[in-house]
Structure formats: structure tokens, C-alpha cells
Amino acid sequence: MREAIVMKAGEGKQLIVPLALAPEGALVEIVGVSGGRGLVRRLAEMGLSAGALVRVVNASRPGPVVVELLRNKSDVSASDRRHIRGWKIILGVGVARKVLVRVLS
């Protein structure tokens, strides 16, 4: 059984859930990663760090989660252009469970 655990609800009632539970097609903002330093670093190298906006392209269960990178922190400061908007990134469901996101739409 899939259950979304509400980690925090603000006045806008935006839920914070694991990426693995975000609905397909949803626009989400990454708020954190509940993993070790290695996982946090690896995801950041791919542009998936706190503040990044991604769209969930495919979240069929069971199976990997496909997200499209729309904006990351480096887009705000032009110093780092390694991450290009529109990249599609495939994450295993175990990793996607450790990425916490705020569902925006």
C-alpha cells in the first residue's frame, strides 16, 4: 500500500513527499535528500539538489522514476552551466524514496 506521509503543510497546503510518491506529470521542487553524503553529492552533481524544479515524467510503479530538470540553483548564478534544462534523469525507486519534494502542481 502506498501512503504519502505529510512532512509539512504550509498555508498553501503544499505537501512534502518522497519523489517516488509524486504523481506523474507533477511539477515539484526538491527540498532535501535523506541519504548519506555520497548520495547527496551524486544527486547534486546531476543538478538534483534543494531548490531544483523538476517535472515527474514517468512514475509508474514498480519501476524507475523519470524526471525532467527544469531549473536548478546554478541557473540563478551563471557560474555553473553543467546542468542543462530539459535533461531527463532516471532514478531507481530506492533513490527516489530518499529525495523529498514539495508538490507545486
Protein Blocks (a to p, Z undefined) as FASTA:
>chain_A
ZZdddfbdcfkopacddfklpcehiacddfbdcddfklmmmmmmnopaghiacddfblcd
edddddddfbdfklmpmkbckbcghiacdddfklmmmpccddfZZ
